[in-house]
Amino acid sequence: MNLIETENLGKTYGNVKAVEGLSLKVSEGEIYAFLGLNGAGKTTTIRMLLGMIRPTEGRAAVLGTHVQPGACHLWQDVGYLVETPHAYPELTVRENLEVARQLHPGTPAKAVDSIIERLGLSSYADRRADVLSLGNAQRLGLAKALIHKPRLLFLDEPANGLDPAGIVEIRELLFELTRNEGVTVFMSSHILAEVSRLAGRIGIIHNGHLIQEMNMEEMEKKRQRRLLVQTRNNQPAMQVLQSVGKKTCVPLNGTLVLNDDESINMPDRVNQILVQAGFPPTRLLVEEEELEDYFLRLVGVGKGMENGKSH
């Protein structure tokens, strides 16, 4: 079952097309990462999916219901954190969560203490929201999104303001929600290394257009790879490799770089050739393009690993 579906969804502000022709599907129980540069249309898309702004064209459905005025019942099963977390600044963390609980009829009173503990806010439960650090304000925003145990969670930059330990905690929390409770997560993020650990599928939006959508296995096949080799005497070693048909072998910053598929898939063969020629490698490494480099190359602002160039 698809919990999110859009068909030719678009939003125009004056002469600016913030989102255009967006069609995507998000399946139940998956973590879907929505990636794009600042201004690409990520937050505009999430706001349309949540009914916060009306699309100029196309349609969106959430939990099988067309997003439109009056479709209020579906929000009982949706939690969200969009851009900066909002709270009543003069109220404490506990009081803010009590307000959030009462906005979702049927949520038990014990849910407040439960979500405070789950999000690591116990030490801050009686502090006013306006004195929280950015990271703890983000935790409060996540707690408000989760207090009623939604089936579908929208998160816009969920790791914003969190320290490395906090990022790991949120990662484990999202894994637990999807694996053990069947929650579906639609998230945007600029921390691409974290996305690669979390998401099962990604969509990349650029200038308002969805330019690529794939699961992580498909993305692994598209990421560039190269073999890095170092010896104690690189120049004759390079000549040896070129003499046996390794025409792509080029020097780069004291390293020999091979881009051909055979070398990348069989580095042991390269090692054997060099050992037999008297130039045993001191370093032999298959380097894979990071998600961030792949993303930047895809949107035209990065060069990747082609032709032995540094990325």
Backbone as CSV, one residue per row, in Angstrom:
resi,resn,N_x,N_y,N_z,CA_x,CA_y,CA_z,C_x,C_y,C_z
1,MET,0.845,-1.198,0.000,0.000,0.000,0.000,0.875,1.240,0.000
2,ASN,0.511,2.226,-0.823,1.232,3.497,-0.847,0.563,4.475,0.119
3,LEU,1.339,4.987,1.048,0.792,5.958,1.994,0.887,7.384,1.476
4,ILE,1.763,7.607,0.490,1.858,8.916,-0.162,1.858,8.694,-1.667
5,GLU,1.038,9.448,-2.370,1.047,9.426,-3.832,0.830,10.845,-4.339
6,THR,1.644,11.250,-5.304,1.410,12.527,-5.965,1.375,12.297,-7.463
7,GLU,0.613,13.126,-8.147,0.500,13.032,-9.595,0.593,14.428,-10.187
8,ASN,1.695,14.686,-10.897,1.932,15.984,-11.546,1.714,17.151,-10.585
9,LEU,2.175,16.971,-9.351,2.002,18.003,-8.322,2.884,19.204,-8.628
10,GLY,2.330,20.405,-8.484,3.111,21.606,-8.770,2.659,22.790,-7.939
11,LYS,3.586,23.714,-7.720,3.292,24.951,-6.992,4.050,26.093,-7.634
12,THR,3.302,27.143,-7.992,3.892,28.324,-8.622,3.646,29.546,-7.754
13,TYR,4.703,30.324,-7.553,4.595,31.611,-6.868,4.916,32.707,-7.881
14,GLY,3.888,33.370,-8.389,4.135,34.380,-9.409,4.702,33.743,-10.662
15,ASN,5.930,34.151,-11.006,6.591,33.577,-12.185,7.547,32.440,-11.828
16,VAL,7.598,32.103,-10.551,8.539,31.079,-10.087,7.813,29.758,-9.875
17,LYS,8.286,28.704,-10.549,7.734,27.366,-10.361,8.566,26.646,-9.307
18,ALA,8.077,26.653,-8.074,8.814,26.036,-6.972,8.852,24.517,-7.109
19,VAL,7.744,23.928,-7.554,7.654,22.481,-7.801,6.841,22.296,-9.072
20,GLU,7.269,21.352,-9.918,6.571,21.162,-11.189,6.550,19.681,-11.573
21,GLY,5.348,19.192,-11.893,5.191,17.838,-12.422,5.702,16.734,-11.517
22,LEU,5.517,16.880,-10.216,6.071,15.916,-9.258,5.144,14.712,-9.097
23,SER,5.636,13.543,-9.464,4.893,12.293,-9.292,5.766,11.302,-8.538
24,LEU,5.319,10.906,-7.362,6.084,9.938,-6.570,5.139,9.088,-5.738
25,LYS,5.661,7.955,-5.267,4.907,7.052,-4.417,5.795,6.592,-3.267
26,VAL,5.223,6.559,-2.077,5.958,6.100,-0.896,5.171,4.949,-0.271
27,SER,5.826,3.806,-0.141,5.167,2.599,0.350,5.121,2.560,1.871
28,GLU,4.169,1.810,2.372,4.010,1.664,3.813,5.239,0.996,4.430
29,GLY,5.706,1.556,5.545,6.805,0.968,6.299,8.199,1.313,5.819
30,GLU,8.337,2.170,4.816,9.676,2.506,4.325,10.128,3.880,4.824
31,ILE,11.437,4.086,4.778,12.009,5.402,5.008,12.407,5.962,3.647
32,TYR,11.749,7.015,3.254,11.971,7.636,1.945,12.665,8.969,2.180
33,ALA,13.836,9.138,1.580,14.602,10.378,1.732,14.410,11.256,0.507
34,PHE,14.074,12.504,0.747,13.813,13.484,-0.307,14.963,14.473,-0.281
35,LEU,15.825,14.421,-1.309,17.055,15.186,-1.306,17.021,16.312,-2.322
36,GLY,17.683,17.409,-1.989,17.785,18.520,-2.923,18.553,19.663,-2.296
37,LEU,19.114,20.524,-3.140,19.798,21.713,-2.658,18.789,22.658,-2.016
38,ASN,19.277,23.664,-1.290,18.379,24.680,-0.750,17.615,25.338,-1.895
39,GLY,16.296,25.453,-1.731,15.481,26.069,-2.770,15.037,25.119,-3.862
40,ALA,15.354,23.825,-3.715,15.008,22.859,-4.762,13.523,22.531,-4.798
41,GLY,12.827,22.751,-3.665,11.401,22.450,-3.604,11.021,21.427,-2.550
42,LYS,11.952,21.051,-1.679,11.683,20.007,-0.678,10.589,20.436,0.305
43,THR,10.796,21.567,0.952,9.846,22.010,1.971,8.503,22.367,1.353
44,THR,8.510,22.968,0.167,7.253,23.273,-0.524,6.462,21.994,-0.763
45,THR,7.149,20.934,-1.177,6.480,19.646,-1.402,5.866,19.116,-0.118
46,ILE,6.636,19.132,0.969,6.125,18.621,2.241,4.923,19.434,2.704
47,ARG,4.976,20.738,2.523,3.843,21.586,2.922,2.592,21.277,2.104
48,MET,2.767,20.971,0.812,1.604,20.577,0.007,1.053,19.240,0.472
49,LEU,1.935,18.288,0.796,1.489,16.975,1.264,0.732,17.073,2.588
50,LEU,1.084,18.071,3.398,0.436,18.254,4.695,-0.785,19.167,4.618
51,GLY,-1.069,19.676,3.428,-2.222,20.556,3.286,-2.000,21.953,3.824
52,MET,-0.737,22.314,4.078,-0.433,23.651,4.593,-0.534,24.713,3.497
53,ILE,-0.237,24.309,2.263,-0.400,25.198,1.116,-1.089,24.417,0.014
54,ARG,-1.817,25.117,-0.814,-2.529,24.461,-1.903,-1.648,24.359,-3.136
55,PRO,-1.675,23.210,-3.791,-0.913,23.092,-5.031,-1.562,23.915,-6.139
56,THR,-0.722,24.382,-7.070,-1.229,25.090,-8.239,-1.779,24.111,-9.257
57,GLU,-1.183,22.910,-9.277,-1.623,21.897,-10.232,-1.379,20.516,-9.650
58,GLY,-2.031,19.518,-10.250,-1.836,18.144,-9.815,-2.594,17.811,-8.547
59,ARG,-2.281,16.631,-8.009,-2.974,16.158,-6.823,-2.026,15.400,-5.913
60,ALA,-2.408,15.315,-4.647,-1.637,14.553,-3.663,-2.603,13.760,-2.799
61,ALA,-2.221,12.541,-2.474,-3.009,11.699,-1.576,-2.112,11.204,-0.448
62,VAL,-2.632,11.260,0.761,-1.921,10.800,1.950,-2.826,9.812,2.680
63,LEU,-2.293,8.645,2.993,-3.061,7.590,3.654,-4.329,7.266,2.868
64,GLY,-4.215,7.317,1.543,-5.336,6.968,0.687,-6.397,8.038,0.552
65,THR,-6.172,9.215,1.142,-7.146,10.303,1.107,-6.586,11.493,0.354
66,HIS,-7.380,12.046,-0.555,-6.970,13.225,-1.306,-6.775,14.387,-0.343
67,VAL,-5.619,15.026,-0.382,-5.330,16.158,0.501,-6.096,17.377,-0.004
68,GLN,-7.080,17.817,0.796,-7.918,18.959,0.432,-8.587,19.496,1.686
69,PRO,-9.125,20.718,1.632,-9.831,21.257,2.799,-10.964,20.342,3.227
70,GLY,-11.056,20.101,4.530,-12.106,19.249,5.055,-11.676,17.831,5.340
71,ALA,-10.554,17.408,4.782,-10.070,16.038,5.024,-9.253,16.007,6.312
72,CYS,-9.923,16.359,7.402,-9.208,16.531,8.678,-8.906,15.214,9.382
73,HIS,-9.696,14.173,9.107,-9.557,12.932,9.862,-8.206,12.270,9.653
74,LEU,-7.575,12.472,8.468,-6.323,11.760,8.190,-5.165,12.255,9.049
75,TRP,-5.261,13.486,9.587,-4.136,14.029,10.348,-3.977,13.371,11.705
76,GLN,-4.990,12.590,12.124,-4.839,11.838,13.364,-3.750,10.783,13.252
77,ASP,-3.448,10.365,12.043,-2.436,9.331,11.836,-1.147,9.874,11.234
78,VAL,-0.996,11.198,11.257,0.177,11.844,10.661,0.889,12.685,11.713
79,GLY,2.216,12.563,11.754,3.036,13.444,12.580,3.997,14.188,11.687
80,TYR,4.396,15.383,12.089,5.291,16.142,11.220,6.183,17.104,12.008
81,LEU,7.333,17.339,11.441,8.271,18.362,11.903,8.782,19.047,10.648
82,VAL,8.353,20.268,10.423,8.684,20.992,9.197,9.504,22.224,9.536
83,GLU,10.687,22.328,8.916,11.623,23.427,9.149,11.928,23.521,10.641
84,THR,11.887,24.729,11.223,12.253,24.868,12.629,11.106,24.400,13.516
85,PRO,11.425,23.683,14.609,10.359,23.219,15.500,9.715,24.391,16.232
86,HIS,8.390,24.391,16.293,7.684,25.467,16.977,7.144,24.975,18.309
87,ALA,7.178,25.851,19.298,6.663,25.517,20.615,6.150,26.802,21.259
88,TYR,5.344,26.638,22.309,4.946,27.801,23.101,6.124,28.152,23.994
89,PRO,6.800,29.278,23.736,8.072,29.550,24.426,7.955,29.689,25.932
90,GLU,6.794,30.174,26.428,6.661,30.403,27.871,6.261,29.127,28.620
91,LEU,5.934,28.072,27.883,5.551,26.806,28.520,6.755,25.872,28.610
92,THR,6.701,24.963,29.560,7.770,23.983,29.708,7.642,22.901,28.630
93,VAL,8.666,22.066,28.569,8.632,20.936,27.637,7.404,20.071,27.915
94,ARG,7.179,19.763,29.187,6.038,18.906,29.558,4.717,19.571,29.172
95,GLU,4.605,20.882,29.431,3.368,21.596,29.114,3.132,21.664,27.611
96,ASN,4.192,21.865,26.838,4.057,21.864,25.388,3.548,20.517,24.882
97,LEU,4.072,19.450,25.466,3.653,18.117,25.030,2.233,17.793,25.479
98,GLU,1.826,18.352,26.607,0.440,18.161,27.047,-0.526,18.851,26.087
99,VAL,-0.150,20.034,25.597,-0.965,20.722,24.597,-1.049,19.867,23.325
100,ALA,0.119,19.325,22.889,0.144,18.484,21.687,-0.717,17.243,21.873
101,ARG,-0.693,16.664,23.064,-1.508,15.459,23.343,-2.993,15.766,23.207
102,GLN,-3.413,16.923,23.759,-4.831,17.259,23.736,-5.324,17.591,22.328
103,LEU,-4.404,17.920,21.427,-4.796,18.165,20.042,-5.103,16.868,19.306
104,HIS,-4.772,15.739,19.928,-5.034,14.425,19.326,-5.913,13.624,20.275
105,PRO,-7.222,13.793,20.182,-8.146,13.075,21.082,-7.897,11.570,21.077
106,GLY,-7.928,11.021,22.270,-7.704,9.586,22.400,-6.284,9.234,22.801
107,THR,-5.366,10.228,22.760,-3.989,9.977,23.180,-3.944,9.978,24.702
108,PRO,-3.504,8.895,25.351,-3.550,8.812,26.813,-2.590,9.789,27.492
109,ALA,-2.903,10.173,28.720,-2.085,11.132,29.470,-0.661,10.626,29.673
110,LYS,-0.504,9.290,29.804,0.830,8.737,30.040,1.755,8.896,28.837
111,ALA,1.183,9.264,27.687,2.000,9.436,26.481,3.017,10.553,26.643
112,VAL,2.699,11.549,27.481,3.623,12.672,27.680,4.911,12.187,28.323
113,ASP,4.800,11.498,29.441,6.007,10.993,30.108,6.744,9.988,29.229
114,SER,5.987,9.176,28.519,6.604,8.158,27.670,7.458,8.779,26.575
115,ILE,6.950,9.798,25.902,7.706,10.392,24.798,8.843,11.256,25.317
116,ILE,8.697,11.846,26.509,9.800,12.595,27.123,10.994,11.671,27.344
117,GLU,10.713,10.474,27.873,11.794,9.513,28.116,12.384,9.008,26.801
118,ARG,11.526,8.742,25.845,11.981,8.168,24.580,12.885,9.123,23.809
119,LEU,12.621,10.418,23.904,13.418,11.417,23.183,14.543,12.005,24.033
120,GLY,14.806,11.450,25.205,15.910,11.908,26.040,15.718,13.301,26.596
121,LEU,14.470,13.646,26.935,14.169,14.999,27.419,13.870,15.045,28.920
122,SER,14.119,13.962,29.630,13.754,13.898,31.048,14.398,15.002,31.869
123,SER,15.649,15.339,31.565,16.356,16.374,32.329,15.854,17.775,32.018
124,TYR,15.078,17.908,30.942,14.619,19.230,30.499,13.103,19.349,30.563
125,ALA,12.435,18.371,31.157,10.976,18.319,31.104,10.311,19.546,31.704
126,ASP,10.931,20.141,32.729,10.321,21.284,33.403,10.990,22.607,33.050
127,ARG,11.769,22.613,31.984,12.369,23.860,31.503,11.471,24.495,30.442
128,ARG,11.466,25.808,30.430,10.696,26.510,29.405,11.303,26.263,28.030
129,ALA,10.443,26.233,27.038,10.900,25.934,25.680,11.856,26.981,25.142
130,ASP,11.719,28.236,25.587,12.556,29.297,25.024,13.994,29.284,25.522
131,VAL,14.326,28.411,26.483,15.711,28.331,26.950,16.393,27.046,26.468
132,LEU,15.695,26.267,25.666,16.295,25.031,25.165,17.346,25.319,24.112
133,SER,18.367,24.470,24.050,19.326,24.542,22.954,18.616,24.150,21.660
134,LEU,19.257,24.444,20.522,18.664,24.088,19.232,18.415,22.586,19.142
135,GLY,19.374,21.797,19.633,19.231,20.351,19.579,18.064,19.847,20.402
136,ASN,17.890,20.385,21.617,16.784,19.950,22.465,15.446,20.493,21.967
137,ALA,15.463,21.660,21.328,14.237,22.165,20.699,13.820,21.228,19.564
138,GLN,14.826,20.693,18.862,14.533,19.731,17.800,13.949,18.446,18.381
139,ARG,14.491,18.007,19.507,13.947,16.816,20.176,12.491,17.048,20.601
140,LEU,12.205,18.259,21.102,10.837,18.586,21.494,9.914,18.546,20.276
141,GLY,10.395,19.085,19.152,9.603,19.036,17.925,9.309,17.607,17.494
142,LEU,10.306,16.732,17.605,10.111,15.323,17.268,9.141,14.653,18.240
143,ALA,9.255,15.015,19.522,8.352,14.444,20.525,6.903,14.828,20.222
144,LYS,6.677,16.078,19.834,5.316,16.522,19.484,4.796,15.771,18.257
145,ALA,5.699,15.482,17.319,5.296,14.766,16.112,4.937,13.313,16.392
146,LEU,5.525,12.757,17.447,5.380,11.321,17.712,4.414,10.984,18.844
147,ILE,3.952,11.980,19.580,3.235,11.705,20.828,1.970,10.884,20.612
148,HIS,1.311,11.003,19.456,0.049,10.293,19.210,0.254,9.014,18.395
149,LYS,1.510,8.593,18.260,1.872,7.360,17.563,1.303,7.334,16.133
150,PRO,1.782,8.218,15.292,1.260,8.293,13.919,1.732,7.125,13.056
151,ARG,0.970,6.838,12.000,1.376,5.829,11.018,2.364,6.400,10.016
152,LEU,2.294,7.713,9.799,3.103,8.376,8.780,3.764,9.590,9.396
153,LEU,5.059,9.720,9.150,5.844,10.785,9.767,6.558,11.588,8.691
154,PHE,6.316,12.913,8.680,7.018,13.832,7.789,8.079,14.577,8.598
155,LEU,9.330,14.489,8.156,10.427,15.133,8.867,11.253,15.967,7.903
156,ASP,11.313,17.266,8.163,12.118,18.169,7.352,13.386,18.483,8.141
157,GLU,14.520,17.924,7.709,15.808,18.079,8.392,15.722,17.649,9.866
158,PRO,15.415,16.380,10.147,15.230,15.943,11.534,16.481,16.001,12.393
159,ALA,17.673,15.985,11.786,18.915,15.999,12.571,19.444,17.409,12.801
160,ASN,18.705,18.413,12.386,19.154,19.795,12.510,19.430,20.159,13.974
161,GLY,20.648,20.638,14.245,21.009,21.082,15.591,21.457,19.996,16.532
162,LEU,21.388,18.739,16.112,21.780,17.640,16.991,23.275,17.374,16.908
163,ASP,23.867,16.991,18.033,25.273,16.598,18.019,25.374,15.174,17.474
164,PRO,26.600,14.685,17.212,26.739,13.346,16.619,26.026,12.241,17.396
165,ALA,26.084,12.314,18.736,25.398,11.295,19.537,23.889,11.395,19.350
166,GLY,23.381,12.619,19.266,21.952,12.817,19.061,21.494,12.319,17.705
167,ILE,22.328,12.502,16.687,21.997,12.020,15.342,21.868,10.499,15.344
168,VAL,22.784,9.832,16.047,22.728,8.365,16.136,21.455,7.927,16.862
169,GLU,21.092,8.646,17.926,19.881,8.304,18.678,18.638,8.415,17.798
170,ILE,18.556,9.492,17.024,17.398,9.681,16.148,17.380,8.616,15.060
171,ARG,18.557,8.263,14.546,18.635,7.200,13.544,18.062,5.899,14.104
172,GLU,18.491,5.544,15.310,18.007,4.301,15.921,16.513,4.377,16.203
173,LEU,16.037,5.559,16.586,14.613,5.734,16.847,13.803,5.518,15.567
174,LEU,14.256,6.083,14.453,13.531,5.929,13.195,13.552,4.482,12.714
175,PHE,14.689,3.812,12.902,14.746,2.381,12.572,13.730,1.593,13.397
176,GLU,13.673,1.895,14.689,12.752,1.193,15.576,11.299,1.437,15.165
177,LEU,10.981,2.679,14.817,9.615,3.025,14.426,9.188,2.270,13.171
178,THR,10.087,2.175,12.196,9.722,1.511,10.940,9.720,-0.006,11.083
179,ARG,10.728,-0.548,11.757,10.854,-2.008,11.851,9.859,-2.625,12.819
180,ASN,9.675,-1.981,13.977,8.866,-2.592,15.031,7.431,-2.089,15.080
181,GLU,7.194,-0.867,14.571,5.863,-0.282,14.698,5.228,0.008,13.341
182,GLY,5.957,-0.274,12.254,5.386,-0.114,10.925,5.175,1.310,10.473
183,VAL,5.835,2.262,11.119,5.683,3.677,10.754,6.386,3.941,9.419
184,THR,5.785,4.764,8.598,6.379,5.195,7.332,6.974,6.583,7.530
185,VAL,8.198,6.789,7.049,8.893,8.067,7.245,9.219,8.693,5.892
186,PHE,8.807,9.944,5.734,9.173,10.744,4.560,10.014,11.892,5.087
187,MET,11.296,11.905,4.740,12.207,12.877,5.343,13.037,13.599,4.298
188,SER,13.313,14.866,4.570,14.298,15.594,3.785,15.517,15.798,4.668
189,SER,16.671,15.865,4.052,17.892,16.063,4.830,19.017,16.527,3.935
190,HIS,19.926,17.323,4.529,21.137,17.702,3.796,22.335,16.910,4.320
191,ILE,22.143,16.109,5.385,23.223,15.271,5.908,23.175,13.960,5.138
192,LEU,23.817,13.952,3.964,23.632,12.851,3.035,24.262,11.553,3.519
193,ALA,25.333,11.643,4.275,25.939,10.421,4.812,24.957,9.723,5.746
194,GLU,24.201,10.504,6.505,23.209,9.928,7.407,22.056,9.316,6.621
195,VAL,21.659,9.984,5.535,20.587,9.462,4.684,20.952,8.087,4.140
196,SER,22.223,7.925,3.741,22.652,6.650,3.161,22.546,5.512,4.167
197,ARG,22.607,5.833,5.464,22.477,4.802,6.498,21.016,4.513,6.828
198,LEU,20.141,5.473,6.557,18.756,5.383,6.993,17.793,4.903,5.919
199,ALA,17.850,5.547,4.763,16.780,5.412,3.783,16.837,4.106,3.006
200,GLY,15.663,3.596,2.672,15.575,2.465,1.759,15.433,2.938,0.324
201,ARG,14.887,4.154,0.158,14.702,4.717,-1.166,14.888,6.218,-1.107
202,ILE,15.385,6.800,-2.194,15.608,8.242,-2.230,15.002,8.831,-3.498
203,GLY,14.581,10.085,-3.382,14.157,10.867,-4.530,14.974,12.147,-4.530
204,ILE,15.481,12.533,-5.684,16.310,13.736,-5.780,15.552,14.784,-6.579
205,ILE,15.319,15.941,-5.958,14.603,17.038,-6.596,15.588,18.169,-6.869
206,HIS,15.482,18.763,-8.060,16.380,19.846,-8.446,15.589,20.852,-9.271
207,ASN,15.646,22.096,-8.838,14.893,23.168,-9.514,13.423,22.799,-9.678
208,GLY,12.867,22.157,-8.649,11.450,21.840,-8.650,11.064,20.565,-9.362
209,HIS,12.030,19.872,-9.983,11.740,18.653,-10.741,12.347,17.439,-10.051
210,LEU,11.606,16.343,-10.008,12.146,15.080,-9.512,13.010,14.492,-10.619
211,ILE,14.334,14.526,-10.432,15.229,14.108,-11.517,15.675,12.656,-11.394
212,GLN,15.520,12.076,-10.213,15.868,10.661,-10.076,15.217,10.092,-8.828
213,GLU,14.773,8.840,-8.935,14.174,8.128,-7.816,14.650,6.685,-7.876
214,MET,15.136,6.142,-6.758,15.707,4.794,-6.782,15.837,4.263,-5.362
215,ASN,15.972,2.937,-5.264,16.291,2.372,-3.963,17.805,2.399,-3.774
216,MET,18.242,2.081,-2.577,19.664,2.224,-2.270,20.506,1.227,-3.054
217,GLU,19.942,0.053,-3.369,20.691,-0.929,-4.167,20.965,-0.387,-5.572
218,GLU,19.965,0.269,-6.154,20.143,0.875,-7.477,21.167,1.999,-7.434
219,MET,21.135,2.769,-6.358,22.082,3.870,-6.237,23.513,3.361,-6.113
220,GLU,23.685,2.241,-5.407,25.023,1.667,-5.257,25.628,1.354,-6.623
221,LYS,24.799,0.887,-7.551,25.285,0.547,-8.882,25.645,1.787,-9.697
222,LYS,25.059,2.925,-9.378,25.285,4.142,-10.150,26.457,4.956,-9.623
223,ARG,26.852,4.711,-8.376,27.964,5.468,-7.800,29.274,5.048,-8.460
224,GLN,30.098,6.027,-8.768,31.375,5.747,-9.416,32.346,5.071,-8.442
225,ARG,33.218,4.240,-9.000,34.267,3.595,-8.209,35.590,3.687,-8.962
226,ARG,36.663,3.589,-8.244,37.986,3.564,-8.859,38.940,2.819,-7.932
227,LEU,40.009,2.289,-8.517,41.025,1.569,-7.755,42.223,2.475,-7.537
228,LEU,42.609,2.651,-6.276,43.771,3.466,-5.925,44.927,2.542,-5.569
229,VAL,46.086,2.807,-6.178,47.266,1.969,-5.972,48.465,2.850,-5.634
230,GLN,49.213,2.446,-4.635,50.483,3.112,-4.319,51.581,2.063,-4.223
231,THR,52.737,2.395,-4.764,53.919,1.539,-4.648,55.086,2.420,-4.210
232,ARG,56.242,1.806,-4.016,57.418,2.596,-3.633,58.035,3.292,-4.848
233,ASN,57.581,2.935,-6.020,58.104,3.558,-7.244,56.976,3.573,-8.284
234,ASN,56.167,4.615,-8.229,54.932,4.636,-9.008,55.140,4.726,-10.523
235,GLN,56.183,5.428,-10.951,56.342,5.660,-12.395,56.550,4.348,-13.171
236,PRO,57.538,3.513,-12.790,57.675,2.244,-13.508,56.493,1.306,-13.270
237,ALA,55.867,1.391,-12.092,54.692,0.558,-11.813,53.563,0.922,-12.777
238,MET,53.393,2.218,-13.030,52.364,2.666,-13.965,52.663,2.151,-15.373
239,GLN,53.935,2.174,-15.748,54.309,1.683,-17.075,54.015,0.192,-17.219
240,VAL,54.239,-0.556,-16.130,53.936,-1.986,-16.143,52.442,-2.210,-16.363
241,LEU,51.630,-1.485,-15.634,50.183,-1.648,-15.755,49.686,-1.235,-17.136
242,GLN,50.227,-0.161,-17.665,49.826,0.278,-19.001,50.256,-0.723,-20.065
243,SER,51.399,-1.404,-19.832,51.898,-2.368,-20.813,51.030,-3.616,-20.906
244,VAL,50.254,-3.890,-19.845,49.381,-5.068,-19.875,47.930,-4.676,-20.176
245,GLY,47.735,-3.456,-20.678,46.405,-3.044,-21.140,45.621,-2.159,-20.199
246,LYS,46.241,-1.759,-19.091,45.546,-0.878,-18.152,45.721,0.579,-18.598
247,LYS,45.073,0.917,-19.714,45.274,2.226,-20.334,44.715,3.367,-19.483
248,THR,43.784,3.025,-18.573,43.193,4.089,-17.761,44.059,4.448,-16.555
249,CYS,45.167,3.770,-16.360,46.029,4.020,-15.206,46.696,5.386,-15.341
250,VAL,46.381,6.294,-14.399,46.941,7.649,-14.441,47.403,8.036,-13.046
251,PRO,48.425,8.923,-12.959,48.895,9.365,-11.651,48.010,10.491,-11.100
252,LEU,47.852,10.506,-9.782,47.089,11.570,-9.120,47.583,11.716,-7.687
253,ASN,48.281,12.815,-7.411,48.731,13.122,-6.046,49.469,11.963,-5.379
254,GLY,50.413,11.384,-6.093,51.213,10.308,-5.523,50.533,8.955,-5.515
255,THR,49.417,8.838,-6.217,48.657,7.598,-6.277,48.368,7.261,-7.730
256,LEU,48.341,5.976,-8.050,47.919,5.547,-9.374,46.432,5.236,-9.325
257,VAL,45.692,5.768,-10.290,44.244,5.616,-10.323,43.848,4.794,-11.539
258,LEU,43.079,3.727,-11.319,42.568,2.898,-12.401,41.042,2.944,-12.390
259,ASN,40.450,3.262,-13.538,39.002,3.406,-13.631,38.314,2.281,-14.406
260,ASP,39.075,1.320,-14.951,38.433,0.277,-15.744,37.764,-0.748,-14.835
261,ASP,36.672,-1.332,-15.326,35.859,-2.249,-14.523,36.638,-3.472,-14.059
262,GLU,37.508,-3.991,-14.924,38.253,-5.197,-14.553,39.134,-4.946,-13.337
263,SER,39.850,-3.825,-13.326,40.726,-3.509,-12.190,39.925,-3.297,-10.918
264,ILE,38.778,-2.602,-11.040,37.948,-2.317,-9.872,37.353,-3.600,-9.304
265,ASN,36.914,-4.492,-10.189,36.267,-5.725,-9.737,37.260,-6.818,-9.349
266,MET,38.522,-6.712,-9.843,39.531,-7.721,-9.536,40.848,-7.059,-9.122
267,PRO,40.865,-6.357,-7.990,42.103,-5.698,-7.548,43.216,-6.696,-7.246
268,ASP,42.843,-7.939,-6.928,43.857,-8.958,-6.669,44.691,-9.229,-7.915
269,ARG,44.086,-9.100,-9.090,44.827,-9.290,-10.341,45.850,-8.175,-10.529
270,VAL,45.480,-6.943,-10.207,46.417,-5.812,-10.280,47.569,-6.035,-9.305
271,ASN,47.228,-6.495,-8.112,48.259,-6.781,-7.116,49.235,-7.839,-7.634
272,GLN,48.716,-8.894,-8.247,49.558,-9.971,-8.767,50.510,-9.462,-9.848
273,ILE,49.999,-8.626,-10.753,50.828,-8.077,-11.830,51.980,-7.264,-11.259
274,LEU,51.691,-6.432,-10.279,52.728,-5.559,-9.713,53.734,-6.344,-8.882
275,VAL,53.274,-7.332,-8.139,54.199,-8.161,-7.335,55.157,-8.913,-8.256
276,GLN,54.639,-9.502,-9.328,55.483,-10.242,-10.266,56.483,-9.336,-10.971
277,ALA,56.127,-8.057,-11.141,57.035,-7.111,-11.806,58.025,-6.481,-10.833
278,GLY,57.895,-6.789,-9.549,58.833,-6.262,-8.556,58.409,-4.941,-7.946
279,PHE,57.098,-4.589,-8.084,56.599,-3.343,-7.502,55.368,-3.634,-6.629
280,PRO,55.550,-4.355,-5.525,54.401,-4.722,-4.683,53.698,-3.476,-4.135
281,PRO,52.363,-3.438,-4.183,51.638,-2.266,-3.682,51.794,-2.088,-2.182
282,THR,51.952,-0.844,-1.775,51.912,-0.507,-0.356,50.500,-0.086,0.046
283,ARG,49.695,0.181,-0.975,48.280,0.529,-0.737,47.471,0.097,-1.953
284,LEU,46.334,-0.557,-1.676,45.443,-1.019,-2.747,44.019,-0.858,-2.220
285,LEU,43.271,0.072,-2.792,41.972,0.422,-2.234,40.966,0.721,-3.340
286,VAL,39.802,0.064,-3.278,38.685,0.424,-4.157,37.900,1.526,-3.452
287,GLU,37.916,2.706,-4.050,37.234,3.863,-3.469,35.885,4.053,-4.158
288,GLU,34.847,4.239,-3.346,33.498,4.419,-3.884,33.033,5.847,-3.643
289,GLU,32.375,6.398,-4.631,31.837,7.748,-4.551,30.858,7.863,-3.383
290,GLU,31.048,8.888,-2.557,30.125,9.127,-1.462,28.779,9.592,-2.015
291,LEU,27.707,9.396,-1.216,26.389,9.837,-1.642,26.386,11.335,-1.940
292,GLU,27.087,12.098,-1.123,27.142,13.546,-1.339,27.774,13.874,-2.687
293,ASP,28.859,13.186,-3.045,29.520,13.426,-4.329,28.629,12.998,-5.487
294,TYR,27.937,11.859,-5.317,27.021,11.391,-6.355,25.905,12.405,-6.571
295,PHE,25.352,12.899,-5.479,24.267,13.871,-5.549,24.726,15.153,-6.246
296,LEU,25.883,15.674,-5.862,26.381,16.915,-6.462,26.688,16.719,-7.945
297,ARG,27.202,15.551,-8.306,27.457,15.269,-9.725,26.150,15.213,-10.499
298,LEU,25.132,14.626,-9.879,23.854,14.474,-10.556,23.186,15.819,-10.829
299,VAL,23.322,16.760,-9.888,22.673,18.061,-10.072,23.586,19.070,-10.767
300,GLY,24.781,18.593,-11.192,25.628,19.419,-12.035,26.576,20.361,-11.336
301,VAL,26.832,20.137,-10.045,27.772,21.013,-9.338,28.977,20.244,-8.799
302,GLY,29.151,19.001,-9.218,30.300,18.191,-8.832,30.803,17.387,-10.007
303,LYS,32.091,16.996,-9.991,32.708,16.293,-11.115,32.819,14.793,-10.919
304,GLY,32.621,14.328,-9.680,32.749,12.899,-9.446,34.191,12.430,-9.580
305,MET,34.371,11.175,-10.014,35.690,10.552,-10.071,36.192,10.367,-11.495
306,GLU,35.525,10.906,-12.468,35.870,10.609,-13.849,37.265,11.073,-14.223
307,ASN,37.898,10.294,-15.079,39.206,10.631,-15.653,40.297,10.833,-14.610
308,GLY,40.110,10.145,-13.474,41.135,10.212,-12.448,41.171,11.505,-11.691
309,LYS,40.158,12.369,-11.878,40.172,13.656,-11.192,39.737,13.475,-9.739
310,SER,40.269,14.351,-8.913,39.869,14.309,-7.512,38.447,14.792,-7.389
311,HIS,37.685,14.240,-6.459,36.315,14.644,-6.229,36.213,15.354,-4.887
